[in-house]
Amino acid sequence: VQLQASGGGLVQAGGSLGLSCAASGLTVSRYTIAWFRQAPGKEREFVSTINWSGRSTNYADSVKGRFTISKDDAKNTVHLQMNSLKPEDTAVYYCAAPRTYYGSLRTLVHEYDYWGQGTQVTVSS
């Protein structure tokens, strides 16, 4: 299984970025996919997740209303659209998938088994 995160970059506060997570070795139409982020000196934290059907999503309170997760089954890819970015959104963003099927969306790092390499997002003030 490989998860390839891309789309990071440098943006000014208030700007937007779109991240993509391209999956191989698993089918996003059958797996929950999540985004996490890790800022320097901080623990990795949950950002957003989408279930296998795309009909159920969850967001951290800190990004609710600004970030939107979606997926393209045909391209086997999950997207994270980030709007109204703030300096505190600066982090390395990772996509992840669990090996186990859970009946509900999960938000804890240890519940995810497959991880992408991360993509840097830097928001300047």
A tleap script that builds the chain and sets N, CA, C and O, in Angstrom:
source leaprc.protein.ff14SB
mol = sequence {
  NVAL GLN LEU GLN ALA SER GLY GLY GLY LEU
  VAL GLN ALA GLY GLY SER LEU GLY LEU SER
  CYS ALA ALA SER GLY LEU THR VAL SER ARG
  TYR THR ILE ALA TRP PHE ARG GLN ALA PRO
  GLY LYS GLU ARG GLU PHE VAL SER THR ILE
  ASN TRP SER GLY ARG SER THR ASN TYR ALA
  ASP SER VAL LYS GLY ARG PHE THR ILE SER
  LYS ASP ASP ALA LYS ASN THR VAL HIE LEU
  GLN MET ASN SER LEU LYS PRO GLU ASP THR
  ALA VAL TYR TYR CYS ALA ALA PRO ARG THR
  TYR TYR GLY SER LEU ARG THR LEU VAL HIE
  GLU TYR ASP TYR TRP GLY GLN GLY THR GLN
  VAL THR VAL SER CSER
}
set mol.1.N position { 0.848 -1.192 0.000 }
set mol.1.CA position { 0.000 0.000 0.000 }
set mol.1.C position { 0.884 1.243 0.000 }
set mol.1.O position { 1.836 1.355 0.773 }
set mol.2.N position { 0.545 2.163 -0.882 }
set mol.2.CA position { 1.257 3.448 -0.894 }
set mol.2.C position { 0.252 4.582 -0.956 }
set mol.2.O position { -0.722 4.532 -1.706 }
set mol.3.N position { 0.509 5.611 -0.147 }
set mol.3.CA position { -0.288 6.827 -0.156 }
set mol.3.C position { 0.652 7.982 -0.466 }
set mol.3.O position { 1.616 8.223 0.260 }
set mol.4.N position { 0.363 8.688 -1.546 }
set mol.4.CA position { 1.245 9.764 -1.996 }
set mol.4.C position { 0.535 11.092 -1.820 }
set mol.4.O position { -0.406 11.407 -2.549 }
set mol.5.N position { 0.994 11.874 -0.839 }
set mol.5.CA position { 0.412 13.194 -0.591 }
set mol.5.C position { 1.143 14.237 -1.422 }
set mol.5.O position { 2.364 14.183 -1.574 }
set mol.6.N position { 0.390 15.180 -1.955 }
set mol.6.CA position { 0.975 16.248 -2.755 }
set mol.6.C position { 0.116 17.498 -2.653 }
set mol.6.O position { -1.007 17.456 -2.152 }
set mol.7.N position { 0.667 18.624 -3.140 }
set mol.7.CA position { -0.103 19.854 -3.194 }
set mol.7.C position { 0.275 20.899 -2.169 }
set mol.7.O position { -0.269 22.004 -2.181 }
set mol.8.N position { 1.193 20.570 -1.286 }
set mol.8.CA position { 1.600 21.535 -0.286 }
set mol.8.C position { 2.378 22.689 -0.901 }
set mol.8.O position { 2.737 22.660 -2.079 }
set mol.9.N position { 2.630 23.699 -0.084 }
set mol.9.CA position { 3.375 24.847 -0.563 }
set mol.9.C position { 3.325 25.989 0.425 }
set mol.9.O position { 2.932 25.822 1.579 }
set mol.10.N position { 3.731 27.152 -0.049 }
set mol.10.CA position { 3.754 28.369 0.756 }
set mol.10.C position { 2.611 29.270 0.307 }
set mol.10.O position { 2.446 29.531 -0.885 }
set mol.11.N position { 1.828 29.739 1.265 }
set mol.11.CA position { 0.682 30.595 0.954 }
set mol.11.C position { 0.545 31.642 2.049 }
set mol.11.O position { 0.936 31.408 3.192 }
set mol.12.N position { -0.007 32.787 1.699 }
set mol.12.CA position { -0.241 33.824 2.692 }
set mol.12.C position { -1.510 33.522 3.487 }
set mol.12.O position { -2.408 32.827 3.012 }
set mol.13.N position { -1.562 34.044 4.672 }
set mol.13.CA position { -2.752 33.882 5.507 }
set mol.13.C position { -3.982 34.369 4.742 }
set mol.13.O position { -3.960 35.408 4.082 }
set mol.14.N position { -5.044 33.592 4.853 }
set mol.14.CA position { -6.261 33.895 4.120 }
set mol.14.C position { -6.349 33.220 2.773 }
set mol.14.O position { -7.405 33.225 2.140 }
set mol.15.N position { -5.250 32.638 2.327 }
set mol.15.CA position { -5.213 31.974 1.031 }
set mol.15.C position { -5.721 30.545 1.080 }
set mol.15.O position { -6.220 30.074 2.102 }
set mol.16.N position { -5.581 29.867 -0.056 }
set mol.16.CA position { -6.099 28.504 -0.187 }
set mol.16.C position { -5.049 27.575 -0.784 }
set mol.16.O position { -4.171 28.000 -1.534 }
set mol.17.N position { -5.162 26.308 -0.436 }
set mol.17.CA position { -4.355 25.251 -1.027 }
set mol.17.C position { -5.207 24.000 -1.132 }
set mol.17.O position { -6.116 23.775 -0.333 }
set mol.18.N position { -4.892 23.184 -2.144 }
set mol.18.CA position { -5.579 21.909 -2.270 }
set mol.18.C position { -4.577 20.773 -2.208 }
set mol.18.O position { -3.633 20.729 -2.996 }
set mol.19.N position { -4.775 19.862 -1.283 }
set mol.19.CA position { -3.915 18.693 -1.149 }
set mol.19.C position { -4.580 17.481 -1.797 }
set mol.19.O position { -5.805 17.374 -1.849 }
set mol.20.N position { -3.742 16.577 -2.288 }
set mol.20.CA position { -4.235 15.329 -2.859 }
set mol.20.C position { -3.505 14.155 -2.246 }
set mol.20.O position { -2.327 14.252 -1.901 }
set mol.21.N position { -4.202 13.060 -2.114 }
set mol.21.CA position { -3.628 11.815 -1.620 }
set mol.21.C position { -3.953 10.732 -2.635 }
set mol.21.O position { -5.092 10.274 -2.723 }
set mol.22.N position { -2.956 10.328 -3.395 }
set mol.22.CA position { -3.138 9.294 -4.403 }
set mol.22.C position { -2.794 7.943 -3.794 }
set mol.22.O position { -1.706 7.757 -3.249 }
set mol.23.N position { -3.729 7.002 -3.890 }
set mol.23.CA position { -3.542 5.691 -3.270 }
set mol.23.C position { -3.214 4.635 -4.307 }
set mol.23.O position { -3.726 4.654 -5.426 }
set mol.24.N position { -2.347 3.711 -3.909 }
set mol.24.CA position { -2.089 2.519 -4.699 }
set mol.24.C position { -1.997 1.334 -3.758 }
set mol.24.O position { -1.478 1.455 -2.649 }
set mol.25.N position { -2.493 0.206 -4.192 }
set mol.25.CA position { -2.513 -0.956 -3.323 }
set mol.25.C position { -3.756 -1.045 -2.467 }
set mol.25.O position { -3.983 -2.054 -1.798 }
set mol.26.N position { -4.563 0.001 -2.481 }
set mol.26.CA position { -5.870 -0.043 -1.854 }
set mol.26.C position { -6.812 0.830 -2.668 }
set mol.26.O position { -6.385 1.711 -3.415 }
set mol.27.N position { -8.091 0.566 -2.509 }
set mol.27.CA position { -9.108 1.279 -3.270 }
set mol.27.C position { -9.850 2.218 -2.340 }
set mol.27.O position { -10.449 1.766 -1.364 }
set mol.28.N position { -9.825 3.499 -2.614 }
set mol.28.CA position { -10.436 4.477 -1.698 }
set mol.28.C position { -11.946 4.290 -1.594 }
set mol.28.O position { -12.566 4.764 -0.642 }
set mol.29.N position { -12.537 3.606 -2.562 }
set mol.29.CA position { -13.973 3.352 -2.479 }
set mol.29.C position { -14.293 2.279 -1.445 }
set mol.29.O position { -15.462 2.005 -1.173 }
set mol.30.N position { -13.250 1.667 -0.865 }
set mol.30.CA position { -13.454 0.625 0.133 }
set mol.30.C position { -12.791 0.947 1.472 }
set mol.30.O position { -12.906 0.172 2.421 }
set mol.31.N position { -12.100 2.084 1.554 }
set mol.31.CA position { -11.355 2.416 2.756 }
set mol.31.C position { -11.699 3.811 3.249 }
set mol.31.O position { -12.007 4.707 2.463 }
set mol.32.N position { -11.642 3.977 4.552 }
set mol.32.CA position { -11.624 5.312 5.143 }
set mol.32.C position { -10.243 5.915 4.915 }
set mol.32.O position { -9.229 5.236 5.074 }
set mol.33.N position { -10.205 7.187 4.543 }
set mol.33.CA position { -8.947 7.908 4.388 }
set mol.33.C position { -9.004 9.152 5.268 }
set mol.33.O position { -10.025 9.836 5.337 }
set mol.34.N position { -7.900 9.425 5.931 }
set mol.34.CA position { -7.853 10.588 6.822 }
set mol.34.C position { -6.644 11.456 6.506 }
set mol.34.O position { -5.665 11.009 5.908 }
set mol.35.N position { -6.744 12.699 6.926 }
set mol.35.CA position { -5.624 13.626 6.901 }
set mol.35.C position { -5.250 13.968 8.340 }
set mol.35.O position { -6.113 14.236 9.176 }
set mol.36.N position { -3.960 13.954 8.606 }
set mol.36.CA position { -3.394 14.392 9.871 }
set mol.36.C position { -2.351 15.454 9.552 }
set mol.36.O position { -1.944 15.609 8.401 }
set mol.37.N position { -1.926 16.174 10.564 }
set mol.37.CA position { -0.847 17.136 10.378 }
set mol.37.C position { 0.043 17.165 11.608 }
set mol.37.O position { -0.373 16.826 12.716 }
set mol.38.N position { 1.272 17.578 11.378 }
set mol.38.CA position { 2.223 17.669 12.481 }
set mol.38.C position { 3.060 18.921 12.312 }
set mol.38.O position { 3.794 19.074 11.336 }
set mol.39.N position { 2.935 19.814 13.283 }
set mol.39.CA position { 3.716 21.043 13.304 }
set mol.39.C position { 5.013 20.775 14.062 }
set mol.39.O position { 5.078 19.837 14.858 }
set mol.40.N position { 6.045 21.582 13.828 }
set mol.40.CA position { 7.323 21.377 14.525 }
set mol.40.C position { 7.145 21.408 16.039 }
set mol.40.O position { 6.537 22.327 16.588 }
set mol.41.N position { 7.679 20.399 16.696 }
set mol.41.CA position { 7.617 20.344 18.143 }
set mol.41.C position { 6.287 19.905 18.716 }
set mol.41.O position { 6.109 19.884 19.934 }
set mol.42.N position { 5.357 19.559 17.855 }
set mol.42.CA position { 4.027 19.147 18.320 }
set mol.42.C position { 3.723 17.723 17.887 }
set mol.42.O position { 4.372 17.175 16.996 }
set mol.43.N position { 2.739 17.141 18.526 }
set mol.43.CA position { 2.319 15.795 18.156 }
set mol.43.C position { 1.459 15.843 16.883 }
set mol.43.O position { 0.854 16.862 16.547 }
set mol.44.N position { 1.434 14.729 16.212 }
set mol.44.CA position { 0.588 14.612 15.032 }
set mol.44.C position { -0.874 14.667 15.463 }
set mol.44.O position { -1.273 14.030 16.438 }
set mol.45.N position { -1.666 15.442 14.717 }
set mol.45.CA position { -3.060 15.619 15.104 }
set mol.45.C position { -3.995 15.378 13.933 }
set mol.45.O position { -3.638 15.569 12.771 }
set mol.46.N position { -5.185 14.958 14.271 }
set mol.46.CA position { -6.220 14.689 13.291 }
set mol.46.C position { -6.707 15.989 12.643 }
set mol.46.O position { -6.849 17.018 13.303 }
set mol.47.N position { -6.958 15.912 11.333 }
set mol.47.CA position { -7.503 17.051 10.600 }
set mol.47.C position { -8.896 16.722 10.044 }
set mol.47.O position { -9.865 17.432 10.313 }
set mol.48.N position { -8.981 15.637 9.267 }
set mol.48.CA position { -10.251 15.317 8.625 }
set mol.48.C position { -10.233 13.876 8.151 }
set mol.48.O position { -9.169 13.295 7.940 }
set mol.49.N position { -11.416 13.304 7.984 }
set mol.49.CA position { -11.512 11.956 7.469 }
set mol.49.C position { -12.789 11.783 6.654 }
set mol.49.O position { -13.770 12.498 6.858 }
set mol.50.N position { -12.765 10.833 5.735 }
set mol.50.CA position { -13.910 10.548 4.885 }
set mol.50.C position { -14.066 9.039 4.794 }
set mol.50.O position { -13.078 8.312 4.689 }
set mol.51.N position { -15.297 8.573 4.833 }
set mol.51.CA position { -15.488 7.124 4.836 }
set mol.51.C position { -15.468 6.565 3.418 }
set mol.51.O position { -15.340 7.312 2.448 }
set mol.52.N position { -15.594 5.263 3.308 }
set mol.52.CA position { -15.433 4.585 2.025 }
set mol.52.C position { -16.441 5.057 0.983 }
set mol.52.O position { -16.132 5.090 -0.208 }
set mol.53.N position { -17.651 5.423 1.423 }
set mol.53.CA position { -18.680 5.818 0.465 }
set mol.53.C position { -18.609 7.301 0.115 }
set mol.53.O position { -19.168 7.743 -0.889 }
set mol.54.N position { -17.909 8.066 0.964 }
set mol.54.CA position { -17.860 9.513 0.765 }
set mol.54.C position { -19.031 10.241 1.375 }
set mol.54.O position { -19.107 11.468 1.314 }
set mol.55.N position { -19.942 9.498 1.962 }
set mol.55.CA position { -21.154 10.136 2.509 }
set mol.55.C position { -20.980 10.577 3.956 }
set mol.55.O position { -21.840 11.262 4.509 }
set mol.56.N position { -19.866 10.183 4.567 }
set mol.56.CA position { -19.631 10.555 5.954 }
set mol.56.C position { -18.247 11.169 6.083 }
set mol.56.O position { -17.253 10.592 5.642 }
set mol.57.N position { -18.196 12.346 6.695 }
set mol.57.CA position { -16.931 13.046 6.899 }
set mol.57.C position { -16.854 13.560 8.331 }
set mol.57.O position { -17.862 13.653 9.032 }
set mol.58.N position { -15.650 13.887 8.744 }
set mol.58.CA position { -15.442 14.426 10.073 }
set mol.58.C position { -14.275 15.411 10.010 }
set mol.58.O position { -13.340 15.226 9.232 }
set mol.59.N position { -14.338 16.446 10.826 }
set mol.59.CA position { -13.312 17.469 10.827 }
set mol.59.C position { -12.922 17.822 12.255 }
set mol.59.O position { -13.744 17.769 13.170 }
set mol.60.N position { -11.654 18.182 12.431 }
set mol.60.CA position { -11.237 18.761 13.703 }
set mol.60.C position { -11.908 20.121 13.853 }
set mol.60.O position { -12.154 20.816 12.868 }
set mol.61.N position { -12.194 20.484 15.070 }
set mol.61.CA position { -12.861 21.776 15.315 }
set mol.61.C position { -12.055 22.940 14.748 }
set mol.61.O position { -12.621 23.937 14.300 }
set mol.62.N position { -10.743 22.807 14.771 }
set mol.62.CA position { -9.868 23.902 14.342 }
set mol.62.C position { -9.954 24.178 12.845 }
set mol.62.O position { -9.561 25.256 12.397 }
set mol.63.N position { -10.463 23.224 12.059 }
set mol.63.CA position { -10.526 23.422 10.605 }
set mol.63.C position { -11.956 23.403 10.082 }
set mol.63.O position { -12.181 23.649 8.897 }
set mol.64.N position { -12.905 23.121 10.929 }
set mol.64.CA position { -14.303 23.021 10.504 }
set mol.64.C position { -14.755 24.336 9.883 }
set mol.64.O position { -14.522 25.411 10.435 }
set mol.65.N position { -15.399 24.235 8.739 }
set mol.65.CA position { -15.864 25.427 8.035 }
set mol.65.C position { -14.844 26.024 7.097 }
set mol.65.O position { -15.185 26.874 6.274 }
set mol.66.N position { -13.587 25.594 7.203 }
set mol.66.CA position { -12.526 26.114 6.323 }
set mol.66.C position { -11.981 25.032 5.387 }
set mol.66.O position { -11.603 25.327 4.253 }
set mol.67.N position { -11.942 23.797 5.851 }
set mol.67.CA position { -11.383 22.687 5.064 }
set mol.67.C position { -12.522 21.797 4.585 }
set mol.67.O position { -13.538 21.643 5.263 }
set mol.68.N position { -12.335 21.214 3.405 }
set mol.68.CA position { -13.313 20.280 2.859 }
set mol.68.C position { -12.593 19.057 2.313 }
set mol.68.O position { -11.681 19.171 1.494 }
set mol.69.N position { -13.014 17.881 2.780 }
set mol.69.CA position { -12.439 16.637 2.287 }
set mol.69.C position { -13.386 16.031 1.254 }
set mol.69.O position { -14.607 16.097 1.399 }
set mol.70.N position { -12.810 15.443 0.217 }
set mol.70.CA position { -13.619 14.802 -0.811 }
set mol.70.C position { -12.787 13.704 -1.451 }
set mol.70.O position { -11.587 13.594 -1.198 }
set mol.71.N position { -13.434 12.889 -2.285 }
set mol.71.CA position { -12.651 11.859 -2.952 }
set mol.71.C position { -13.131 11.623 -4.358 }
set mol.71.O position { -14.286 11.882 -4.696 }
set mol.72.N position { -12.223 11.124 -5.174 }
set mol.72.CA position { -12.499 10.798 -6.563 }
set mol.72.C position { -12.190 9.317 -6.737 }
set mol.72.O position { -11.032 8.929 -6.890 }
set mol.73.N position { -13.226 8.502 -6.712 }
set mol.73.CA position { -13.021 7.057 -6.805 }
set mol.73.C position { -12.366 6.662 -8.126 }
set mol.73.O position { -11.549 5.743 -8.175 }
set mol.74.N position { -12.730 7.359 -9.181 }
set mol.74.CA position { -12.185 7.020 -10.496 }
set mol.74.C position { -10.673 7.202 -10.542 }
set mol.74.O position { -9.968 6.463 -11.229 }
set mol.75.N position { -10.179 8.203 -9.798 }
set mol.75.CA position { -8.740 8.468 -9.764 }
set mol.75.C position { -8.080 7.879 -8.518 }
set mol.75.O position { -6.876 8.024 -8.308 }
set mol.76.N position { -8.900 7.207 -7.692 }
set mol.76.CA position { -8.378 6.604 -6.454 }
set mol.76.C position { -7.618 7.630 -5.616 }
set mol.76.O position { -6.516 7.371 -5.133 }
set mol.77.N position { -8.227 8.784 -5.460 }
set mol.77.CA position { -7.568 9.914 -4.818 }
set mol.77.C position { -8.524 10.600 -3.840 }
set mol.77.O position { -9.729 10.687 -4.077 }
set mol.78.N position { -7.956 11.079 -2.745 }
set mol.78.CA position { -8.700 11.870 -1.765 }
set mol.78.C position { -8.113 13.274 -1.749 }
set mol.78.O position { -6.896 13.447 -1.810 }
set mol.79.N position { -8.981 14.273 -1.668 }
set mol.79.CA position { -8.546 15.665 -1.695 }
set mol.79.C position { -8.872 16.362 -0.384 }
set mol.79.O position { -9.821 16.004 0.313 }
set mol.80.N position { -8.068 17.360 -0.069 }
set mol.80.CA position { -8.358 18.225 1.070 }
set mol.80.C position { -8.219 19.667 0.583 }
set mol.80.O position { -7.112 20.147 0.338 }
set mol.81.N position { -9.341 20.342 0.449 }
set mol.81.CA position { -9.341 21.741 0.056 }
set mol.81.C position { -9.272 22.595 1.313 }
set mol.81.O position { -10.118 22.482 2.200 }
set mol.82.N position { -8.267 23.441 1.379 }
set mol.82.CA position { -8.028 24.253 2.569 }
set mol.82.C position { -8.188 25.726 2.201 }
set mol.82.O position { -7.426 26.267 1.399 }
set mol.83.N position { -9.181 26.357 2.796 }
set mol.83.CA position { -9.442 27.773 2.553 }
set mol.83.C position { -9.231 28.579 3.830 }
set mol.83.O position { -9.168 28.025 4.927 }
set mol.84.N position { -9.124 29.877 3.670 }
set mol.84.CA position { -8.949 30.782 4.825 }
set mol.84.C position { -7.826 30.291 5.734 }
set mol.84.O position { -7.988 30.204 6.951 }
set mol.85.N position { -6.714 29.979 5.137 }
set mol.85.CA position { -5.601 29.403 5.886 }
set mol.85.C position { -5.036 30.393 6.888 }
set mol.85.O position { -5.016 31.601 6.653 }
set mol.86.N position { -4.578 29.852 8.012 }
set mol.86.CA position { -4.018 30.629 9.095 }
set mol.86.C position { -2.580 30.176 9.350 }
set mol.86.O position { -2.228 29.047 9.010 }
set mol.87.N position { -1.752 31.023 9.934 }
set mol.87.CA position { -0.375 30.603 10.247 }
set mol.87.C position { -0.335 29.338 11.100 }
set mol.87.O position { 0.587 28.533 10.966 }
set mol.88.N position { -1.305 29.156 11.961 }
set mol.88.CA position { -1.329 27.959 12.802 }
set mol.88.C position { -1.671 26.683 12.041 }
set mol.88.O position { -1.620 25.595 12.614 }
set mol.89.N position { -2.018 26.798 10.761 }
set mol.89.CA position { -2.219 25.612 9.918 }
set mol.89.C position { -0.902 25.090 9.360 }
set mol.89.O position { -0.868 24.031 8.732 }
set mol.90.N position { 0.177 25.825 9.585 }
set mol.90.CA position { 1.492 25.401 9.105 }
set mol.90.C position { 1.884 24.070 9.734 }
set mol.90.O position { 1.909 23.927 10.957 }
set mol.91.N position { 2.186 23.102 8.881 }
set mol.91.CA position { 2.518 21.753 9.350 }
set mol.91.C position { 2.845 20.881 8.142 }
set mol.91.O position { 2.642 21.272 6.993 }
set mol.92.N position { 3.351 19.701 8.435 }
set mol.92.CA position { 3.429 18.655 7.418 }
set mol.92.C position { 2.110 17.886 7.468 }
set mol.92.O position { 1.689 17.425 8.530 }
set mol.93.N position { 1.475 17.755 6.330 }
set mol.93.CA position { 0.181 17.094 6.235 }
set mol.93.C position { 0.364 15.682 5.687 }
set mol.93.O position { 1.032 15.474 4.674 }
set mol.94.N position { -0.243 14.717 6.378 }
set mol.94.CA position { -0.141 13.305 6.012 }
set mol.94.C position { -1.526 12.736 5.723 }
set mol.94.O position { -2.497 13.079 6.397 }
set mol.95.N position { -1.613 11.871 4.725 }
set mol.95.CA position { -2.830 11.096 4.554 }
set mol.95.C position { -2.577 9.683 5.085 }
set mol.95.O position { -1.449 9.190 5.080 }
set mol.96.N position { -3.649 9.055 5.537 }
set mol.96.CA position { -3.511 7.767 6.188 }
set mol.96.C position { -4.761 6.930 5.985 }
set mol.96.O position { -5.845 7.448 5.716 }
set mol.97.N position { -4.580 5.616 6.121 }
set mol.97.CA position { -5.704 4.690 6.011 }
set mol.97.C position { -5.538 3.584 7.051 }
set mol.97.O position { -4.418 3.165 7.344 }
set mol.98.N position { -6.649 3.116 7.603 }
set mol.98.CA position { -6.571 2.024 8.576 }
set mol.98.C position { -6.602 0.666 7.887 }
set mol.98.O position { -7.246 0.513 6.849 }
set mol.99.N position { -5.920 -0.307 8.448 }
set mol.99.CA position { -6.002 -1.667 7.925 }
set mol.99.C position { -7.327 -2.306 8.332 }
set mol.99.O position { -7.888 -3.127 7.606 }
set mol.100.N position { -7.811 -1.915 9.497 }
set mol.100.CA position { -9.025 -2.498 10.047 }
set mol.100.C position { -10.236 -1.687 9.618 }
set mol.100.O position { -10.184 -0.459 9.547 }
set mol.101.N position { -11.330 -2.391 9.331 }
set mol.101.CA position { -12.569 -1.675 9.063 }
set mol.101.C position { -13.234 -1.333 10.389 }
set mol.101.O position { -13.518 -2.209 11.206 }
set mol.102.N position { -13.477 -0.034 10.586 }
set mol.102.CA position { -14.210 0.422 11.757 }
set mol.102.C position { -15.603 0.833 11.332 }
set mol.102.O position { -15.796 1.310 10.214 }
set mol.103.N position { -16.566 0.654 12.203 }
set mol.103.CA position { -17.925 1.050 11.866 }
set mol.103.C position { -18.133 2.542 11.907 }
set mol.103.O position { -19.127 3.045 11.382 }
set mol.104.N position { -17.211 3.261 12.523 }
set mol.104.CA position { -17.340 4.711 12.609 }
set mol.104.C position { -16.016 5.352 12.220 }
set mol.104.O position { -14.979 4.689 12.200 }
set mol.105.N position { -16.055 6.632 11.912 }
set mol.105.CA position { -14.849 7.356 11.541 }
set mol.105.C position { -13.945 7.514 12.756 }
set mol.105.O position { -14.406 7.819 13.856 }
set mol.106.N position { -12.654 7.301 12.540 }
set mol.106.CA position { -11.683 7.341 13.632 }
set mol.106.C position { -10.780 8.548 13.502 }
set mol.106.O position { -10.522 9.024 12.396 }
set mol.107.N position { -10.295 9.048 14.641 }
set mol.107.CA position { -9.505 10.276 14.650 }
set mol.107.C position { -8.162 10.136 15.346 }
set mol.107.O position { -7.431 11.120 15.470 }
set mol.108.N position { -7.822 8.947 15.800 }
set mol.108.CA position { -6.590 8.768 16.548 }
set mol.108.C position { -5.486 8.212 15.659 }
set mol.108.O position { -5.728 7.365 14.800 }
set mol.109.N position { -4.272 8.703 15.880 }
set mol.109.CA position { -3.132 8.296 15.068 }
set mol.109.C position { -2.940 6.782 15.080 }
set mol.109.O position { -2.686 6.185 14.033 }
set mol.110.N position { -3.055 6.163 16.234 }
set mol.110.CA position { -2.757 4.732 16.339 }
set mol.110.C position { -3.804 3.850 15.668 }
set mol.110.O position { -3.610 2.642 15.537 }
set mol.111.N position { -4.902 4.448 15.248 }
set mol.111.CA position { -5.936 3.674 14.557 }
set mol.111.C position { -5.672 3.582 13.055 }
set mol.111.O position { -6.421 2.921 12.334 }
set mol.112.N position { -4.632 4.228 12.586 }
set mol.112.CA position { -4.288 4.240 11.166 }
set mol.112.C position { -2.958 3.518 10.952 }
set mol.112.O position { -1.997 3.713 11.696 }
set mol.113.N position { -2.930 2.683 9.919 }
set mol.113.CA position { -1.778 1.810 9.684 }
set mol.113.C position { -0.927 2.223 8.488 }
set mol.113.O position { 0.293 2.055 8.503 }
set mol.114.N position { -1.559 2.754 7.469 }
set mol.114.CA position { -0.849 3.133 6.247 }
set mol.114.C position { -0.726 4.653 6.211 }
set mol.114.O position { -1.704 5.376 6.403 }
set mol.115.N position { 0.498 5.123 5.961 }
set mol.115.CA position { 0.762 6.556 5.982 }
set mol.115.C position { 1.502 6.984 4.723 }
set mol.115.O position { 2.365 6.269 4.215 }
set mol.116.N position { 1.147 8.162 4.236 }
set mol.116.CA position { 1.897 8.758 3.151 }
set mol.116.C position { 3.136 9.456 3.697 }
set mol.116.O position { 3.363 9.472 4.907 }
set mol.117.N position { 3.930 10.028 2.809 }
set mol.117.CA position { 5.204 10.624 3.203 }
set mol.117.C position { 5.055 12.047 3.720 }
set mol.117.O position { 5.993 12.584 4.310 }
set mol.118.N position { 3.907 12.665 3.516 }
set mol.118.CA position { 3.686 14.016 4.006 }
set mol.118.C position { 4.007 15.085 2.980 }
set mol.118.O position { 4.868 14.909 2.117 }
set mol.119.N position { 3.300 16.191 3.092 }
set mol.119.CA position { 3.547 17.343 2.237 }
set mol.119.C position { 3.507 18.599 3.102 }
set mol.119.O position { 2.599 18.765 3.917 }
set mol.120.N position { 4.479 19.472 2.927 }
set mol.120.CA position { 4.630 20.656 3.778 }
set mol.120.C position { 3.668 21.759 3.357 }
set mol.120.O position { 3.578 22.117 2.182 }
set mol.121.N position { 2.956 22.284 4.337 }
set mol.121.CA position { 2.111 23.458 4.134 }
set mol.121.C position { 2.620 24.558 5.050 }
set mol.121.O position { 2.703 24.376 6.265 }
set mol.122.N position { 2.959 25.695 4.467 }
set mol.122.CA position { 3.452 26.828 5.241 }
set mol.122.C position { 2.577 28.038 4.960 }
set mol.122.O position { 2.410 28.446 3.811 }
set mol.123.N position { 2.023 28.603 6.022 }
set mol.123.CA position { 1.150 29.771 5.888 }
set mol.123.C position { 1.843 30.949 6.544 }
set mol.123.O position { 2.110 30.932 7.746 }
set mol.124.N position { 2.131 31.960 5.764 }
set mol.124.CA position { 2.821 33.141 6.294 }
set mol.124.C position { 1.805 34.192 6.733 }
set mol.124.O position { 0.722 34.310 6.161 }
set mol.125.N position { 2.177 34.942 7.751 }
set mol.125.CA position { 1.266 35.961 8.292 }
set mol.125.C position { 1.458 37.290 7.590 }
set mol.125.O position { 0.777 38.263 7.914 }
savepdb mol mol.pdb
quit
